[in-house]
Amino acid sequence: MNRFQRFLYKLRYEPVSLLVRLRNETESWLAQYSRRASLRKLNIPRPPLSATDQEVMAIHWVHRIPLPEGRYTPGDWDTAQTLEQLQLPEDLTDKTVLDVGTWDGFYAFEAERRGARRVLATDHFCWSGEGWGTRAGFDLAHRLLNSKVEALDIDIPDISPETVGVFDVVLLTGVLYHLKEPLQALERVASVTKELLVLETLVDLTFMSQPALTFHRGRSQPFSLYRHWRLDSTTWFAPNEAAVIAMLEQAGFARIQRVHPKGNLLARLNHFLNVFLPFFNVQRNYRMVFHAWKSPE
Ligand SMILES: C[S@@+](CC[C@H](N)C(=O)[O-])C[C@H]1O[C@@H](n2cnc3c(N)ncnc32)[C@H](O)[C@@H]1O
């Protein structure tokens, strides 16, 4: 089958996914083109890349990890902004930290930088080759930072005190909604948390006060106006705030606080948009961060 025949075949059997791909490719090409054009206007002379720069540039990063000599890995995501929203304790001296679903490892390296005595970074989906990325970024950053962060390829259902140990602080950021069994995952994570779980997740149905989750079947939704659902084909459940709190309680956490968005202004605005513009479907989803403690005070 030549390229043209393949195209016709796909058009016949996968018209929607082909059109979505075309739209996504065009979007990303336009974004890249406008970035290149603006860089060209700056006319900055480019010195030859060092061997380390070449190694860094050869990897597709999602995290912007600070490297020695004021450099950063060119990650897709604004990790500094998310870090602010997580409200991690500034001082982690003598604490043990577990980062579940670490990918490039930004939060694990940050915990080490904040003085943690032991940090374990785990992943499976990306590190095992099934997922969107690889472990190459984590390994390179680990080497360049001369880091002592430990790494373990383990699937979340296999996490237990026997397999990984127990940690003062556990991070679960950007992972919950990718899992088919979110409650089971929180139970696994609770079993290895001594003090605090920092949970960051996509949420949906935030206008509802009863616990509820939307079910996304691990498929992208090509016609959604919300970019996340269009592009991501690995989302299973998106909980609302009440469902996150109920699941965390069920998993064994005694005290739970939403730390992002702060106060109720953004949450209220979102509620307003959901109630009055439900057809618009743009503001329906956003992200929240919760701190969940094992002890009641
Ligand atoms: C959206 S990324 C978030 C990465 C990072 N925690 C962050 O907040 O930037 C989701 C991560 O969860 C991991 N993941 C997904 N399913 C997993 C599973 N069943 N077991 C372990 N890790 C998983 C992926 O490999 C990926 O690293």
The ligand as an SDF file (V2000), in Angstrom:
LIG
                    3D

 27 29  0  0  0  0  0  0  0  0999 V2000
    0.5050   13.6320   33.4390 C   0  0  0  0  0  0  0  0  0  0  0  0
    1.9410   12.7510   33.9360 S   0  0  0  0  0  0  0  0  0  0  0  0
    2.3580   13.6020   35.4440 C   0  0  0  0  0  0  0  0  0  0  0  0
    3.8530   13.5650   35.7200 C   0  0  0  0  0  0  0  0  0  0  0  0
    4.2700   14.2960   36.9850 C   0  0  0  0  0  0  0  0  0  0  0  0
    3.7990   13.6130   38.1850 N   0  0  0  0  0  0  0  0  0  0  0  0
    3.7850   15.7200   36.9510 C   0  0  0  0  0  0  0  0  0  0  0  0
    2.9130   16.1010   37.7540 O   0  0  0  0  0  0  0  0  0  0  0  0
    4.2680   16.5010   36.1430 O   0  0  0  0  0  0  0  0  0  0  0  0
    1.2710   11.2180   34.5400 C   0  0  0  0  0  0  0  0  0  0  0  0
    2.3240   10.2820   35.0830 C   0  0  0  0  0  0  0  0  0  0  0  0
    1.6870    9.1460   35.6740 O   0  0  0  0  0  0  0  0  0  0  0  0
    2.3620    7.9810   35.2540 C   0  0  0  0  0  0  0  0  0  0  0  0
    1.4500    6.8340   35.3130 N   0  0  0  0  0  0  0  0  0  0  0  0
    0.3020    6.6710   34.6450 C   0  0  0  0  0  0  0  0  0  0  0  0
   -0.2500    5.4750   34.9420 N   0  0  0  0  0  0  0  0  0  0  0  0
    0.5600    4.8820   35.8320 C   0  0  0  0  0  0  0  0  0  0  0  0
    0.5580    3.6330   36.5150 C   0  0  0  0  0  0  0  0  0  0  0  0
   -0.4490    2.7710   36.3770 N   0  0  0  0  0  0  0  0  0  0  0  0
    1.5800    3.3520   37.3580 N   0  0  0  0  0  0  0  0  0  0  0  0
    2.5850    4.2360   37.5370 C   0  0  0  0  0  0  0  0  0  0  0  0
    2.6660    5.4330   36.9030 N   0  0  0  0  0  0  0  0  0  0  0  0
    1.6630    5.7460   36.0610 C   0  0  0  0  0  0  0  0  0  0  0  0
    2.8250    8.3120   33.8480 C   0  0  0  0  0  0  0  0  0  0  0  0
    3.8730    7.4780   33.4300 O   0  0  0  0  0  0  0  0  0  0  0  0
    3.2600    9.7530   34.0130 C   0  0  0  0  0  0  0  0  0  0  0  0
    4.5660    9.8610   34.4680 O   0  0  0  0  0  0  0  0  0  0  0  0
  1  2  1  0
  2  3  1  0
  2 10  1  0
  3  4  1  0
  4  5  1  0
  5  6  1  0
  5  7  1  0
  7  8  2  0
  7  9  1  0
 10 11  1  0
 11 12  1  0
 11 26  1  0
 12 13  1  0
 13 14  1  0
 13 24  1  0
 14 15  1  0
 14 23  1  0
 15 16  2  0
 16 17  1  0
 17 18  1  0
 17 23  2  0
 18 19  1  0
 18 20  2  0
 20 21  1  0
 21 22  2  0
 22 23  1  0
 24 25  1  0
 24 26  1  0
 26 27  1  0
M  CHG  2   2   1   9  -1
M  END
$$$$
